[in-house]
Amino acid sequence: MVYKKGLYLRFPPDVVDKPVVYKLVKDFDLVFNILKATITPGKEGIMILELEGPPERLNKGLEYLKSIGIEVRPLSQQIIKNEDKCIHCGVCTAVCPTHALYLDRETFEVKFDPDRCSACEFCVAVCTTKAMEVHVENKFS
């Protein structure tokens, strides 16, 4: 049986330059799909990826990530745009890596396509009116 898990990984600065994904493939025989990856100005790494493999190998791969100091969170969360709070300033569109948030050129309103959202939370961090909200659907085992 093969499972696929969406993950949000936060790398400390001392792990950013390590071949982490390579080890997941080579040592744990997992299949991966990187949806987004970035290194912040403080040299912290953020990666959103899907891992696929049998449950026992997935669990061992996740244990490995945690053992080297990587924060692992499920992508069982989603971002929601609260229309009542949004003032359509467009700040969120500048930081959205998947272009799930964009400016409608006809209405000059910020639009949100949840199907394109990777749940990276960049929009949540920059929204001055707190119109972008994180909703967790379930816990990760």
C-alpha positions as CSV (number, residue, x, y, z in Angstrom):
1,M,0.0,0.0,0.0
2,V,1.3,3.4,-0.9
3,Y,0.4,6.7,0.7
4,K,1.0,10.3,-0.3
5,K,1.4,13.1,2.3
6,G,1.6,16.8,1.7
7,L,4.1,18.4,4.1
8,Y,5.3,21.8,5.2
9,L,9.0,21.7,6.2
10,R,10.9,24.5,7.9
11,F,14.7,24.0,7.9
12,P,17.0,25.7,10.4
13,P,19.9,27.6,8.9
14,D,22.4,24.8,9.6
15,V,20.4,22.3,7.6
16,V,19.6,24.4,4.5
17,D,22.7,23.2,2.6
18,K,22.2,19.5,3.4
19,P,21.0,17.0,0.8
20,V,17.8,16.2,2.7
21,V,15.6,15.3,-0.3
22,Y,18.3,13.1,-1.7
23,K,18.5,11.1,1.5
24,L,14.7,10.7,1.5
25,V,14.9,9.1,-2.0
26,K,18.1,7.1,-1.5
27,D,17.8,5.9,2.1
28,F,14.1,5.6,2.4
29,D,13.0,5.0,-1.2
30,L,10.4,7.7,-1.2
31,V,9.0,9.6,-4.2
32,F,8.8,13.4,-3.8
33,N,7.3,16.3,-5.5
34,I,8.5,19.8,-4.4
35,L,5.6,22.2,-4.7
36,K,7.6,25.2,-3.4
37,A,10.9,25.9,-1.8
38,T,12.6,29.1,-0.6
39,I,15.3,30.3,1.7
40,T,14.4,33.4,3.8
41,P,16.8,36.3,4.3
42,G,17.7,34.8,7.7
43,K,18.8,31.6,5.8
44,E,15.9,29.6,7.1
45,G,14.5,27.1,4.5
46,I,10.9,26.5,3.8
47,M,9.7,23.7,1.6
48,I,6.3,22.4,0.6
49,L,6.4,18.9,-0.8
50,E,4.5,15.7,-1.3
51,L,6.1,12.5,-0.2
52,E,4.9,9.2,-1.4
53,G,5.7,5.6,-0.3
54,P,4.6,2.7,2.0
55,P,3.6,3.9,5.5
56,E,6.6,2.4,7.3
57,R,9.1,4.1,4.9
58,L,7.1,7.4,5.1
59,N,7.3,7.3,8.9
60,K,11.0,6.5,8.9
61,G,11.6,9.4,6.5
62,L,9.6,11.8,8.7
63,E,11.5,10.6,11.8
64,Y,14.8,11.3,9.9
65,L,13.6,14.9,9.1
66,K,12.7,15.6,12.7
67,S,16.0,14.1,14.0
68,I,18.0,16.6,12.0
69,G,16.0,19.6,13.3
70,I,13.5,20.1,10.5
71,E,10.0,21.2,11.6
72,V,7.5,18.9,9.9
73,R,3.8,20.0,9.6
74,P,1.0,18.4,7.5
75,L,-0.6,20.3,4.7
76,S,-3.9,19.4,6.3
77,Q,-4.5,23.1,6.6
78,Q,-5.9,25.5,4.2
79,I,-5.8,29.2,3.8
80,I,-9.1,31.1,3.7
81,K,-9.7,34.7,2.6
82,N,-12.2,36.5,4.8
83,E,-13.9,38.9,2.3
84,D,-15.3,41.0,5.1
85,K,-11.8,41.9,6.4
86,C,-10.1,42.3,3.0
87,I,-9.5,45.9,1.8
88,H,-8.0,44.8,-1.5
89,C,-4.6,46.5,-1.0
90,G,-2.8,43.8,-3.0
91,V,0.1,43.2,-0.6
92,C,-0.6,39.5,-0.4
93,T,-0.4,39.1,-4.2
94,A,3.2,40.2,-4.1
95,V,4.2,37.3,-1.8
96,C,2.0,34.5,-3.2
97,P,4.4,32.1,-4.9
98,T,1.6,30.1,-6.6
99,H,-0.4,33.1,-7.8
100,A,-3.4,31.9,-5.9
101,L,-3.9,35.5,-4.9
102,Y,-4.1,37.9,-7.8
103,L,-5.5,41.3,-8.7
104,D,-8.5,41.3,-11.0
105,R,-7.5,43.9,-13.6
106,E,-11.2,44.8,-14.3
107,T,-12.4,45.3,-10.7
108,F,-9.1,46.0,-9.0
109,E,-10.1,43.5,-6.3
110,V,-7.9,40.8,-4.8
111,K,-9.1,37.4,-5.9
112,F,-8.2,34.0,-4.3
113,D,-8.1,30.7,-6.0
114,P,-7.8,28.1,-3.2
115,D,-7.0,25.3,-5.7
116,R,-3.7,27.0,-6.5
117,C,-2.8,27.6,-2.9
118,S,0.1,25.7,-1.4
119,A,-0.7,26.9,2.2
120,C,2.7,28.5,2.7
121,E,1.2,31.2,4.9
122,F,3.2,34.0,3.4
123,C,-0.1,35.9,2.8
124,V,-1.1,35.4,6.4
125,A,2.1,37.0,7.6
126,V,1.8,40.2,5.4
127,C,-2.0,40.8,5.6
128,T,-2.5,44.0,7.6
129,T,-6.2,43.4,8.2
130,K,-5.8,39.7,9.0
131,A,-8.1,38.8,6.1
132,M,-6.0,35.7,5.2
133,E,-6.6,33.0,7.8
134,V,-5.2,29.5,8.4
135,H,-7.7,26.7,9.1
136,V,-6.5,23.3,10.2
137,E,-8.6,20.5,9.0
138,N,-7.2,17.6,11.1
139,K,-4.2,16.5,13.1
140,F,-1.2,14.7,11.6
141,S,-0.3,11.3,12.9
